């Protein structure tokens, strides 16, 4: 619809940009396609928000963690703990989730600084998206 109002050169540029975008998505295998789960999902609701974490590996075989944060709006920061075989924390890392929870949840993927057997996440803080909000 917008291309009809453009000049021939602009229409060509729009088509070329769209084609490049689609090809890049196909070459990457789609969103999140490089993640393979390798363990069970852990849910933690101790912070008033529910955080699900799932250990996995990326396409190169490196440790990855994917998960969801469920809550009421804002942009969460998750304290991710790498756990040993006994469930004891061996490392912590702060993850800035680049989505807001306006739909009631936000998805994240991160490569842990210290790989563990499993991972636990808790919401450390939530950045408000409203101007003037406390």
Secondary structure, DSSP 4 states (H G I P E B T S, - for coil): -TGGGS-HHHHHHHHHHHHHHHHHHHHTTSTTTT-EEEEEEEEE-TTSSEEEEEEEE-TTS-EEEEEEEESSSSEEEEEEEEE-TTS-EEEEEEEE-SS--TTSEEEEEE--SS--SEEEEEEEEEE--STT--
